[in-house]
Structure formats: C-alpha cells, structure tokens
Amino acid sequence: MNVIEDWCDELKREAGSTRTLLERLPEDKFSWRPHPKSMSLGQLALHTAGVPGGLALLLNEAISEASVVPLPEPTTRQELLEALEWSVSLAESKLREWGEDGLRDTWKLVSKGETVLEAPRIDMVRTLMFNHVYHHRGQLTVYLRLLGIPVPGIYGPSADEQ
C-alpha cells in the first residue's frame, strides 16, 4: 500500500464532491450568513476550496508560525472553482514532494516562539488537510439547506436527490 498514491486519489475524489457542492452555490447569496458569528457563504466556500493547498503550504516547513487566516469573500463561482483546482493541485504536488519519509517528519506550529502544536506531518495532513475540508463541506450543506437550495449528494444521494 502506498500512502501517497492513496491520499492523492482521495484528494482528487473528494475534490469532485467539493466541486459539485461549490457549483450549487448562488453568487447572489455569497454574503449571506446563518448567524452573526458565522462566516458568510462565500467566505466559507472560498476557505473550503483553499484548505488543501493552504495547509500544504503551512505543513511544508518543519516549523510554521501561526497566523490569522484571511477570509475574503469571492465575487464569482468561477473564482471558487479556480481556487479549488489550484488548491488540490498544490496539495497533490506537496504530498508527492514529501513522500512517505517526509510524512514521518515532525511538524511544529509556533506562536511568538512558543510551541502550540507538534506532531508528525502525516497526522496533520490527515487532520488539517483532509478532515478540515470535510468539516467545512458539511457546514456548506447546512447553509444550502437553510437557503432552501437542493443539497447535492456527497456519499450517495441526498434527501433532495431521491
């Protein structure tokens, strides 16, 4: 079993589901948010699209400084889809560059010189690069439901597709 190939396959397969979801998002609702503390639909969508590549960059260095994640709002659906393509391509490239040996390396997140988190890169790839996307993608399906927009199936048909 080759972890890199398995993860590259998962990355591309899951990107297809994310793409299907992003294609449903209405541009005229990008500023909508379900609660004042929530990200807007557009912010959440752009963040979700960019997570794999953004985290690949973060995880690329042995030690990374914690920073505030910018949350811009896109203006078009095409912007979301292009961000997803860039992000997935970059993440796949980094996975291949690291290889299985690089995945075993220790990665550290620091804030002002203090260690916030330290773990093998392989753990952070699974948790941050993969699971983080699935979490936000689930949030996006709730946003769609609240907006009355049919939810696409992610792992089989949704209630709207039966």
Disulfide bonds with the S-S distance in Angstrom:
none
